[in-house]
Amino acid sequence: MKKVPLKSQRKKASQVRKTTKKNNTFEFGVFNLSVPPSISEPKNLTTVNTKWIPFGDDNLFPQYLAELKRKSSTHRSVLAQKTVFTSGAKFVCANENLEKFIEDVNADHESLRDVFKKLADDYYTFGNAYMECVMYDGGVNIYHLDATTVRMSKSKKEVYVNSDWCRYWNTEEKIHRLPIYPRVSHNKFVIHFKDYEPTFSFYGLPDYVAALEHICVDFEIGKWNHTKFMNGFQPSAIVEINGDMGEEEAQKMVHEAQKKFVGEGNNGKILFIVKNGDTSPANVQIIKDDQEGSWLDLQKITDQNIITANRWQPSLSGIVSSGKMNNTGSEIRIAYDLVMTTVVRDTSELLLNGIRTVLYKEMGYDPKDLTIHYEPPISYANDVDIREILTINEQRMLIDEDLPMLEDGDMFVADREIIVTEREGDDSDEGTEKKEITVEQY
């Protein structure tokens, strides 16, 4: 005979299930995009019960920044541009052995530029970047460590690495330690990259930390627009019809009115209200949707604040200043030179100096000539007059490869503007006549 659980036992089981569900909800609380009320480091380390220093009040501030980056289109675009410009086009060096090494720097067959790009991305996103090095006989493998997985130790001599700080923050077997260079343990070490930040001695902060509210607003604007399109009912008018009619007659009247006055789709719907027992004239209320202008202004302000907080330039993000459409190339070049001076080169040198240290001290390379080759986003091709750099025949080939080449077309247009010809005369110099004629330009 099957035993039926008592009411008290069923209630207890229900309570267990509710508790489990609550715990699961807590584990994914990191996806809440509300801005943390404060971002600080503990000053009294004796109050910290762990061997590592939490980053943020809940130790999940890097995870919060990563989720924020995935939610805001403007913010993500700026961070991607900063990373691409900082990584440059390629690494350049004169040493052939070093050049061969930077093409394959680890067991995953990543190039130095691949690792450098990830370090730059983490540095701009989290304010911290971590490079792991593994020594072997004859060399060193260089890897990138995901900044969301790393926490600093109290002693600042090692880091704690955990693949999931949401779940395993107190599980020793899920956390492993790595020494910070110049300390080496088990042929491994880590180099930590960060900038100075007042009141922060363990971690750095990203440039945009003052614009967290605006980044959240950028996400909410997109979310609001999507919700409005999917679920919003925005009637263009409300029509109140007063009279004495049955329900079926009223539905038929509304249906006929909608067929006649309302177009396809949901835009411009009219809301009809039929009121029985009232003989007053029909009341028509026009609904005006005037929220779009304020939302557009809010989007502009939000974009500007995000770009400014990232120390970036609007023209590099595709926002051209008013009245400068004809001079866009010059504006972008000026903006590029500015960010190269104030943002990109400093960050590149910070990361590159750490790599140079490893190459010199652990591998014996002289990395002084290891540099990054940068390419501007806008070339000067449009500013060059092709008549000054291409011959007549070369210009004709640009127009149409099938155009016949001119016999004397291997010269520049400027050389053909004035042709000096010498007409044959007497053998003596006195019988020679010179004439200057102007011919049509090609």
N, C-alpha and C positions, 0 to 999 in steps of 0.2 A: 504494500500500500504506500502510495506516494505521500510524503510528509509535506504539509502546507506550512510555510513559515508564519510565525506569529506576526501580528500587526506591529509590535515593537521591533521585531527583527527586520521587517521590511522597511520600517522607518529608518533604522540604523543603516541599512544598506543604501538607502536613498541618500542619507547624509554623507556616506563615504563617496558616492559618485559625485555629489555636488562639490565636495572638497577637492577631489581629483581635477574636476573641470576648472575650479578656481586656480589651482596651481599651474595648470597649463596656460591659462590666461596670463598669469604673472610672468611666465617664462618669455612670452612674446610681447611684453610691455614695451620693449625697446622701439617698436615701430610707431609708438605714439610721438607725433611730430611737435608736440607742445614744447616751447623753448624752456630749457632748464632755468630755474630761478636764479641760480648762481653757478659759476664755474670757478672752482678754486682747488688748491692743494691743502692737505692737512698740515698745520704748522707744528703741532705737538705729535711727534711720531710715536710716542708711547701709547697714544690712544688708538693707534692702528693695530688691529689684531692679526693682520697678515704680514708676511715677509715682503710683500710687494705693495707699492703705493697705488691706490685706486685712482683712476683718471675720471674725475667727475664724482658727484655724490653717490651715484649708483654704479660707478666703475664702467659705465657703458657709454661714455661721451664719444669715443671714436665710432662706435656702432651707430650712434645718433647722427653724427656727421656724414657717415657713409650713406645712411638712408635719406638724409636731406639732399645729398648730391643726386640721388636717383629720382627725386621728386620734382626738383626745380630745373626747368629747361634752360633758363638764362644762366643760372649758377653752374650747371654742368658744362655748358658751352664755354664759359670763361675758363674754368679749370682745365678743360681739354686743350684750349688754345695756349694757355700758359705752359702746359706740359709739352706740347708739340714744339713751341718756340724754344723752350729750354733745352730740349733734346737735340735740336739742330738737325742737319741733314745726315751727318756722319762724323765719326771720330777720325782725326788725322794725326799721324806720327811718322817720323823718319826712320825709326828703328824697325827693321823688317821682322825680327822675332816678336817684338811687341805688337806689331801690326797683325801678325798671324794669331797671337793670343787673343786680342780683343774681338776677333771674329767668332771665338768659341771659348767662353769664360767659365762654363760649368758643365756638369754631367747632363744637363737638359739641352745642351747645344744652343744656349742663348748667346747672343753677341753682347758686348759691353753696352751697346746702345739700348738693347732690349731691357737690360737690368737698370740702366741709368734712367730710362723713361719711366719705369715703375717707381723708382725712388723719387723722381721729380713729382709724379702724380700723388704719391703719399705725402710728400712734403707740403704741397699746396693744399691738399684736402684736409690733412690732420695737423699740420704744423710739426710733424715728426716723421722721420724716415729711418729705416733700419736695414743695414746691409750685413748679411751673414757670410762669413768666409770659412771655408773648409780646407785645411792644409793637407797636402799629400806629398809624397817624395817627388821633389822637382817642381812643385808649383802650388797654386792656390785656386780653388774654385770659388767664384763670387756669385752670391745669390741675393735676391730681394726677399725681405721678410714683410709680410702683410702687417701694417701698423696697427690694425684693429686687434691683432692677436698678441701684442707685446705690452707688457707692463714693467715699469722700472722697479728695481729692488730698493730697499731703504738705504743700502750702503752705496748705491750708484755704481757698483762694481759688476753687476750682472743684471740680466733681464729675465723675466718669466714669460714663457710663450705658452699660450693656451688657444686651441682652435675654436673654442666656444666659451666665452666668459659668461654667457647667460646661464649655462647649465652647470659647468664644471669649475666654478670659481673656488670651491673648497675640496676638490678631488685631486689629491697629490699625483696620482698616476697619470692624470691627463695634462699635467703641467710639467714642463721641463725647463731647466735653466741653461743659459748661455752667458759666458763671461764677456765683459765689455773690453775692447782693445785698450791698452796693450796686454791685458791679461788673456791667456790662452788656456783652454781646458779641453782635453780629448781632441786636440788639433782643430778646435773650433773657437771662433770669437765673433763678436758683433760690433759694428760701428754705428753709433747713434748720431743722427743729424737733426739739429734743431736750432732755432734762433733764441736770443735772449728775450725773456718776457718777465717783467717785474712781478714779484710775489710767486713766481713759478720757478722752482729749481730742478724739478724732475722731468717735466714735459714742456714742449713748446705749444703755441697756439697758432692757428691759421690766421691769415690776414683778415679774412672776412668775419671774424668772430663777433664784430660789432653789428653785423647785418643779419643775424640769425632770424630775427623777426621778419625782415623783408623777404628772406628766402622762403619762409613758411607762407607768407602772403602770396608769393608767386605761385606756389603749389596750390593754394586755396583758390586763386583766381581761375586756374585751369580746371580745378575740380568743380567749381561753381558753374562755369560755362558748360561743362559736360553734363552736369546734372540738369541744367536748364534745358538743354537740347533733348535729353532722354525723357525727362519726367515732367517738365514744366508745362503747365497749361496757361497760356497768356491770351485771354480773349481780347479782341479789339474793341468790343462794346458789350454793354448789358442792356437788353431790351425788355422792359416790363410791359406786358400786354394785359389790360384789364378787361374783363367781360364775364359772361355767364356761359360756360361751355363744359361739356363732359371731358373726361380724361382722354378718351380716344380721339375726340375732335381736336383737343389741344395738341396732342402728339402729332397729329396729321398736319396741323397748321405750322408747327415748329419745323417739321421735316421739310415741308414745301418751302418755307422761308430760307432754310439752310441751303437747299438745292439751288435756290435762285441767287442768294447773296454771298455765299461762302465758296472760295476756290478750293483747289486740291490741297491736301496736307493739313497740318495743324496750325499754320500761321494764319492769324486773322480770324480765328473762330469768334462767333457771336454767341453770347450766353442769353438764352430766352427764358424769361420767367412769366408764366401765365397765372394770373390771379383772378379767381372767380368772385363774383359778387361785388366787383368794383367797376363803376361806369366812367371813371376818370380817363382822360386821354392816355395813350401809350407813352411811357417814359423811356427815353434813350439816353444812356450814359456812355460817352466815349472814353475809353481807357487809353491813356497815353503812357507808353513805355519809354521813360526818359532816363533809365538807369545806365544805358550804354556809355554815355559821355563820361560819367563819373568813374566807371570801371576802366575806360581807356586811360583816363588821367592817372588812376591808381596804378595801372600796369606800367606806364611810363616812369612814374616816380619809383616804383619797385625796381625796375630794370636799372635805372640810374644808380640807385643806392647799392645794389648788388655789385655793379661794375666798379663803382667808386671804392667800396670796401675791399674788393679784390686787387686794388691798385692797378686797374686795367684801363683801357681806352675804348670808348664807345665805337669808334670807327673800326677797330679790330674785331668787334662783335657784330658787325653788319649794320650798325646804327650810324648813318651819315648825318652830319650836321646840316641844319636847314640852310639852303642857299649855296651849298657847296657840291651839288651833284656833278657839276662840270669839272671839279677839281678833286674828285674822290681819290685818285691815285696819289696825289701829293699829300692829302690828309692822312691816308693810311701809312705812307712812308714816314711822315713826321711822327705819327703815333707809334709806329714800330721802333723807330730810333729812341723814342722816349722810354718805352717799356724795356727795351734792351739795356738801357743805361740804369734804370731805377729798379728793375725787378729781375730780369732774366739772367744777366751776367753775374750778379751777386749769388743767385741761387746755383747757377752752374758751377761757379768756382767753389762754393761751399761743398757741393757733392763731389766735384772732381778732385778736390784736395784730399778728401778721405780715400778715394780710389788711388790717387798717386802715392799716398803714404804706404798703402798695402803693396803696390807694385814695386816700390823702392826698397822697403824694409824686409819684405818677405820673399820677393822674387828677384831682387837685384837689378831691376830695370831702372834706367834713368828716364823718368816720365816727364821731364821738363817740356819736351816738345809735344806731349799729348794734348791736343786741343780739340775743340768742337768747331766744325765748319757750319756756319749759319747761312741760311738763304732767306732773303726778305720775301714777304708774301706777294709783293708787287714788283715786277721787273721795270727796267727803264726803257723797254722796247718801244712803248708808245710815245716816248719823248724824243726819239731819234728820228731825224729826217733821212729816209732811206736813200734819197738822191745823193746824200753825202757819203754813204758807205757802200752803195751797190752800183755797179756799172750799168750801162743802158741795157745790155743783153741780159744781165741778172734780173733787172726789174721786169723785162719782158717775159722772162720765164716764170716769175711770180704771178703775173697776170694770166698767162696761158703757156703751158709747156710746148704747145704746137706752133706758137708764133715763130717765124723764121728769125734767125740771128742776123743782125746787121754786120756788114763787113767791117765797119769801124765802130762797132758797138762796145768794144772792150775798154771803153774810157768812161769817165764820169760825165754827168750832164754839164757840170760847170766847165769842163774842158771843151765842150762842144758849143758853148754859147757864142764864142767869138772864134772864128777860124781865120787864120792868116794864110793866104795862098800866094804863091809866087808864080807869076806868069812868065813863061819862057820868052826870052828876048835874045839879045846879042850875047855872044860868049863873054863879053867883057862885063864887068860889074856895073858899068855905066848904063848898059842896055837892059839891066834887070829892073823890072817894075814890080813893086809890092802893093798889094791891095787888101784892105781890111773889109770884110763883109760879115754881116750878121745873119745867121741862119735860124730857122725855126727849131725850138727845143724839142727833143724827143721825150 
